[in-house]
Amino acid sequence: MSNARKLKGRELFEKIGKPTKIVAPMVDQSELAWRILSRKYGATLAYTPMFHAKLFATSPKYRKDMWCEMDGDPNFDRPLVVQFCANDPEYLLQAAKLVQDKCDAVDLNLGCPQGIAKKGHYGSFLMDEWDLVHKLIKNLHDNLDIPVTAKIRIFPEKEKSLQYARTVLDAGAQFLTVHGRLREQKGQQSGLADWETIKYLRENLPSDTVFFSNGNLLYPNDISRCMNQINCDAVMSAEGNLYNPGIFNADDCQDKEKVFPRVDVICREYFEIVKYHELSSASRTAMKSHLFKILRPFLPNHTDIRASLALLNAKSSFDDYENKVIIPVENVVKSIFQETDIEEKDTVVKGDVELWGGSYYTVPYWRCQPYFRPVNGVTADKRIVECLKRKAEIPLENVHEKEIKV
C-alpha cells in the first residue's frame, strides 16, 4: 500500500469508531484475554502489551509466547494497536510487518520508564535522542501498510515537551498518546500525572491531531473530567483498568455492578475467557497476576485463598485455578450476600471533591476498586493531597481530608 493511500490520523480515528476509552499497552498485562474482558466492560480500543521489536522479528519462540492466531481477530479483538519498543528502525519495521494484517496501527513505545528499558535502550530512555525517535517512526510511516502511532512521556519543561511532541508527529505518528508523568515518576514515586502539561500540548499542537491522555484515572467519572479539562479525543488507563475493569463504564456511573463489579463475577468472567482462548500463551501466563490485582481488596480478608493463589503458576491446570481460587471466591461472596444486612454493607459512598479535582469512593472489599500504592506506610493519594495543600499554601487544619482504606 502506498503512503498516499494510508489512512491519516483523523480518518483512522473515525474508521475505528472514534474510541474514547482505551486499554493501555502494559508489559504482559494487556494480553488477549484481558483486552476481551475490558471491552466487555466498556473499553472501545485496546493496545497489546509492549513487544520487544528485535525479539519479535528474530525469535519464533518469543513470537509464539507473545502472539497467536487469535490476536487481532476482527470478531472479538478489534480495534487493536500493536505496540513495540525498539531502538533499531529495521528490526522495528520487520516486527511491524509481521502483524500489520492483524491490527489497525502499530505504536512505538517511548514511555516505558523501567530499569529494563534503560538497560535495553528503549522506551522513555530515547527521550533525549530525537533523531533516532524520528527515524524509528518515519521508517514505519514510509514502509508499513498501516499507520504508525506513538506514546510519549513529558519533560519537566512544557515547551520542551511540546517540541518533542512535534518531532514525533512530524515523523509520521498519526495518534499521539501523552502520559503526563516524567521519566523519573514510576513505581512508588509515580505521583500525580500533570494534566496541565497534557492540556498545554493539546492546545499548542495542530487542532486535527488525534490526541490521547494517559494518567490519573481512578474512577469512571474521571474519564469525562479528563476529556473536558484537556479536550482530548480519548483517555487511556493502565493501572486503573487492571484493578477495576469497570473503570471504562463511564456511561453507567450509577450502576455499581458495572462500575465496581463484584470480584467473584469478574474472576469468573476472566477465567472463562482465558480458558476459551487457551491458544493464547500470553493470556495463560498473565492469569495469576491479573487475579491478584482483581482480588487485591479481597485477599487480606481471606488469606487462605491468597495462599492458594500464590502456589499456582502458568503451568497449573485450569481445574486447579477453578477449584482453588475461582470457586472459593464465589462461595465467600455468596455467603456475604446471604447476610441479613447486606443491603447496608454493599454500599458505595462517594466522598467530597478533593484538591486534585475528583472524589474518592468507599467501596466494599468484595468489589473491584483502585489501588493506592503505599510508600513508608503512606499511600500515594495522601502524599499528593499533602503536596497540593502545601503548593496552595492552605493550612492543613482548614482542609477536609477523607480517610482512604488501604
C-alpha positions in Angstrom: 0.0 0.0 0.0 1.4 3.4 -0.9 1.8 6.0 1.7 -0.6 8.3 -0.1 -3.4 5.8 0.4 -2.7 5.1 4.0 -5.2 6.5 6.5 -4.2 9.7 8.2 -4.9 10.3 11.9 -8.4 11.7 11.9 -9.5 9.3 9.1 -8.1 6.3 11.1 -9.7 7.5 14.3 -13.1 7.7 12.5 -12.7 4.3 10.8 -12.2 2.5 14.1 -15.3 4.2 15.7 -13.9 7.3 17.5 -12.9 5.3 20.6 -12.8 7.3 23.8 -11.8 4.6 26.4 -8.5 2.8 25.8 -6.8 -0.2 27.4 -3.1 1.0 27.8 -0.2 -1.1 26.5 1.2 -2.9 29.5 4.1 -5.3 29.8 2.5 -8.8 30.0 -0.8 -7.3 31.2 -2.9 -6.1 28.2 -2.9 -9.5 26.5 -5.8 -11.0 24.6 -8.0 -12.3 27.4 -7.7 -9.0 29.3 -8.5 -7.0 26.3 -11.6 -9.1 25.7 -12.7 -8.6 29.3 -12.0 -4.9 29.2 -14.0 -4.5 26.0 -17.0 -6.2 27.7 -16.7 -3.5 30.4 -16.7 -0.5 28.2 -13.2 -0.2 26.5 -13.5 0.9 22.9 -9.9 0.5 21.9 -7.1 -1.7 23.2 -3.3 -1.9 22.8 -1.3 -5.1 23.1 1.4 -5.5 25.7 4.7 -3.9 24.8 6.6 -6.3 22.5 10.4 -6.2 22.0 10.8 -5.5 18.3 14.1 -7.2 17.7 13.0 -10.4 19.6 9.6 -10.4 17.8 11.4 -10.1 14.5 14.0 -12.7 15.1 12.8 -15.2 17.7 9.9 -17.6 16.7 9.7 -18.7 20.3 9.2 -15.1 21.6 6.6 -14.5 18.9 4.7 -17.7 19.8 4.8 -16.7 23.5 3.5 -13.2 22.8 1.2 -13.5 19.8 -1.2 -16.2 18.5 -3.6 -16.5 15.6 -6.5 -15.2 17.8 -4.8 -11.9 18.5 -6.3 -9.2 16.3 -9.3 -11.4 15.3 -11.9 -9.0 13.8 -14.7 -10.8 15.6 -13.5 -10.0 19.2 -10.2 -8.2 19.2 -10.5 -5.0 17.2 -9.9 -2.2 17.0 -6.3 -3.1 18.1 -3.0 -1.3 18.2 0.2 -3.4 18.5 2.9 -1.7 20.5 6.7 -2.3 20.1 9.7 -1.0 21.9 12.7 -0.5 19.7 16.0 1.3 19.0 16.7 -0.1 15.5 14.5 1.2 12.6 14.9 -2.0 10.5 14.1 -4.5 13.3 11.1 -2.4 14.2 9.9 -2.5 10.6 10.4 -6.2 10.3 8.4 -6.8 13.5 5.6 -4.5 12.5 5.3 -6.2 9.1 4.6 -9.5 10.9 1.4 -8.0 12.5 0.2 -5.4 10.1 -2.6 -7.6 8.7 -4.0 -8.2 12.2 -4.2 -4.7 13.7 -5.3 -1.2 12.9 -2.0 0.6 13.7 1.5 -0.1 15.2 2.6 2.0 18.1 6.1 3.0 19.2 6.7 2.8 23.0 8.5 6.0 24.0 7.2 6.0 27.6 8.4 2.9 29.4 10.4 4.2 32.4 11.5 0.9 33.9 15.1 -0.3 34.5 14.8 -2.9 31.8 14.0 -0.1 29.3 17.2 1.7 30.4 19.3 -1.4 30.1 17.7 -2.2 26.7 17.9 1.4 25.5 14.3 1.9 24.6 11.0 3.4 25.8 11.4 6.7 27.7 15.2 6.3 27.6 15.1 7.5 24.0 13.6 10.9 25.1 16.9 12.6 24.5 17.6 11.0 21.1 15.1 12.9 18.9 16.9 12.0 15.7 16.6 8.3 16.5 13.0 8.7 17.5 12.3 10.4 14.2 14.0 7.7 12.2 12.1 4.9 14.0 8.7 6.5 13.4 9.4 7.7 9.8 10.7 4.3 8.7 7.3 2.7 9.7 5.4 5.6 8.2 7.2 5.3 4.9 7.2 1.5 4.6 4.4 0.0 6.6 0.9 -0.7 5.1 -0.9 0.6 8.2 -0.4 3.8 10.2 2.1 4.3 13.0 1.3 5.9 16.3 3.4 6.8 19.4 3.1 7.1 23.2 5.4 9.6 25.0 6.1 10.9 28.4 6.7 14.6 29.3 9.7 16.6 30.2 9.8 19.0 33.2 9.6 21.9 30.8 6.3 22.4 28.9 8.0 23.9 25.8 10.5 21.0 25.5 7.6 18.6 25.8 5.8 20.4 23.0 8.8 20.4 20.7 9.3 16.7 21.4 5.6 16.0 20.5 6.0 18.0 17.3 9.0 15.9 16.4 7.0 12.7 16.9 4.2 14.0 14.8 6.5 15.3 12.1 8.0 11.9 11.7 4.6 10.5 10.8 2.8 9.4 14.0 -1.0 9.5 13.4 -2.1 9.3 17.0 -0.2 10.8 19.9 -0.7 9.5 23.4 0.7 11.6 26.2 1.4 10.1 29.6 1.6 13.1 31.9 4.4 12.0 34.0 8.2 12.4 33.9 10.5 9.5 33.2 11.5 9.6 36.9 7.9 9.2 38.0 7.5 5.4 38.2 6.6 2.8 40.7 6.4 4.1 44.2 7.5 7.6 43.0 4.8 7.8 40.3 2.9 10.7 41.8 0.1 12.7 40.1 0.1 13.0 36.3 0.4 16.5 35.0 -2.9 17.3 33.2 -1.8 20.9 32.8 1.1 20.0 30.6 -1.0 17.5 28.7 -3.5 20.3 28.1 -0.8 22.6 27.1 0.3 20.2 24.4 -3.2 19.7 23.2 -3.7 23.4 22.9 -0.5 24.0 21.0 -0.4 21.1 18.6 -2.4 21.2 15.3 -6.1 21.0 16.1 -6.6 18.0 13.9 -4.1 15.9 15.9 -5.7 12.7 17.3 -4.7 13.1 20.9 -5.0 10.7 23.8 -4.4 11.4 27.5 -2.9 8.9 30.0 -2.8 9.3 33.8 -4.9 9.9 36.9 -7.9 7.7 36.1 -9.2 6.2 39.3 -12.9 6.0 38.7 -15.2 6.0 35.6 -16.3 9.6 36.1 -12.6 10.7 35.9 -12.9 9.9 32.1 -15.3 12.7 31.3 -13.4 15.0 33.8 -10.2 14.4 31.9 -11.7 14.8 28.4 -13.4 18.0 29.4 -10.4 19.5 31.1 -7.8 18.5 28.4 -10.1 18.4 25.4 -8.5 15.2 24.3 -10.0 12.7 21.9 -9.8 9.7 24.3 -8.3 8.6 27.6 -6.1 5.7 28.3 -5.9 3.7 31.5 -3.3 1.2 32.7 -3.3 0.5 36.4 -6.8 1.8 37.0 -8.1 -0.8 34.4 -6.0 -3.6 35.9 -7.5 -3.3 39.4 -11.0 -2.5 38.1 -12.1 -3.2 34.5 -15.3 -1.4 35.3 -13.4 1.9 35.1 -14.4 2.1 31.4 -18.2 2.0 32.2 -18.4 5.8 32.3 -21.9 5.7 30.8 -23.2 3.7 33.7 -21.8 5.5 36.7 -24.9 4.8 38.7 -24.8 1.1 38.2 -22.3 -0.3 40.8 -22.5 -3.8 39.2 -20.8 -2.2 36.1 -18.7 0.4 37.7 -17.5 -1.5 40.8 -18.2 -5.1 39.7 -18.0 -7.9 42.3 -14.7 -9.7 42.4 -16.4 -13.1 42.1 -18.1 -12.0 38.9 -15.0 -10.6 37.3 -12.8 -13.5 38.3 -15.3 -16.0 36.8 -15.7 -14.0 33.6 -12.0 -13.5 33.2 -11.2 -17.2 33.9 -13.7 -18.4 31.3 -12.2 -16.0 28.7 -8.7 -17.3 29.3 -9.9 -20.9 29.2 -11.9 -20.4 26.0 -8.9 -18.7 24.3 -6.4 -21.3 25.6 -4.2 -21.0 22.5 -3.0 -17.6 23.8 0.1 -18.4 25.9 0.3 -14.8 26.9 -3.2 -14.9 28.5 -2.4 -18.1 30.4 0.9 -16.6 31.7 -0.8 -13.4 32.8 -3.7 -15.1 34.7 -2.2 -15.3 38.1 -1.0 -11.7 38.1 -4.4 -10.5 36.9 -6.3 -12.4 39.6 -4.0 -11.0 42.3 -4.9 -7.4 41.1 -8.6 -8.1 40.8 -8.7 -9.6 44.3 -6.4 -7.0 45.9 -9.0 -5.7 48.4 -10.4 -9.2 48.9 -7.4 -11.3 49.8 -6.3 -9.6 53.0 -9.7 -10.7 54.4 -9.4 -14.2 53.1 -5.8 -15.2 53.4 -6.4 -18.9 52.8 -7.4 -18.1 49.2 -4.4 -15.8 48.9 -2.1 -18.7 49.9 -3.8 -21.0 47.4 -3.4 -18.4 44.6 0.3 -17.8 45.5 1.1 -21.5 44.9 -0.3 -21.5 41.3 1.6 -20.6 38.2 1.3 -20.6 34.4 1.6 -24.4 34.3 -1.1 -25.1 36.8 -4.2 -26.6 35.3 -7.5 -24.8 34.7 -9.1 -27.1 37.3 -6.6 -26.0 39.9 -7.3 -22.4 39.3 -11.1 -23.0 39.3 -11.1 -25.2 42.4 -8.6 -23.4 44.5 -9.4 -19.8 43.7 -12.4 -19.1 41.5 -15.0 -21.3 43.3 -13.7 -20.4 46.8 -14.1 -16.7 45.9 -17.6 -17.3 44.6 -18.5 -19.2 47.8 -17.3 -16.4 50.1 -19.1 -13.7 48.2 -22.2 -15.8 48.0 -22.2 -16.2 51.8 -21.7 -12.4 52.2 -24.8 -11.7 50.2 -26.8 -14.1 52.3 -26.2 -11.8 55.4 -29.3 -10.0 56.5 -27.7 -6.6 56.5 -26.1 -6.9 53.1 -28.0 -4.1 51.6 -26.5 -1.7 54.1 -23.0 -3.3 53.8 -23.0 -3.4 50.0 -23.0 0.4 49.6 -20.6 2.6 47.6 -20.1 6.0 49.1 -18.8 9.0 47.2 -16.5 11.3 49.1 -16.0 15.1 48.9 -14.3 16.7 46.0 -10.5 16.7 46.6 -7.9 19.3 45.7 -6.9 17.3 42.6 -10.4 17.7 41.2 -12.0 14.3 41.7 -13.5 12.4 44.6 -12.7 9.1 46.3 -15.2 6.3 46.9 -15.5 3.9 49.8 -16.1 0.6 48.2 -16.8 -2.8 49.9 -13.9 -5.2 49.7 -15.8 -7.7 47.6 -15.9 -5.2 44.7 -13.2 -4.1 42.3 -11.6 -0.7 43.2 -8.5 1.4 42.7 -5.2 0.6 44.4 -3.2 3.3 46.1 0.5 2.2 46.4 1.9 2.9 49.9 5.4 4.3 50.4 6.7 4.2 54.0 3.1 3.5 55.1 1.6 6.5 53.3 -0.5 6.0 50.2 0.3 7.9 47.0 -3.1 9.7 47.0 -2.4 11.1 50.5 1.1 12.2 49.6 -0.3 14.0 46.6 -3.0 15.8 48.6 -0.4 16.9 51.1 1.7 18.3 48.3 -1.2 20.1 46.8 -2.1 21.6 50.2 1.5 23.0 50.5 1.5 24.2 47.0 -1.7 26.1 47.5 -0.5 27.3 50.9 -3.7 26.1 52.6 -3.4 25.5 56.3 -3.9 21.7 56.9 -6.4 22.3 59.6 -8.7 24.1 57.2 -8.8 21.3 54.6 -11.1 18.3 54.8 -9.1 15.1 54.5 -11.0 11.9 53.7 -9.7 8.7 55.1 -8.9 6.2 52.4 -8.8 2.5 53.3 -5.5 0.9 52.2 
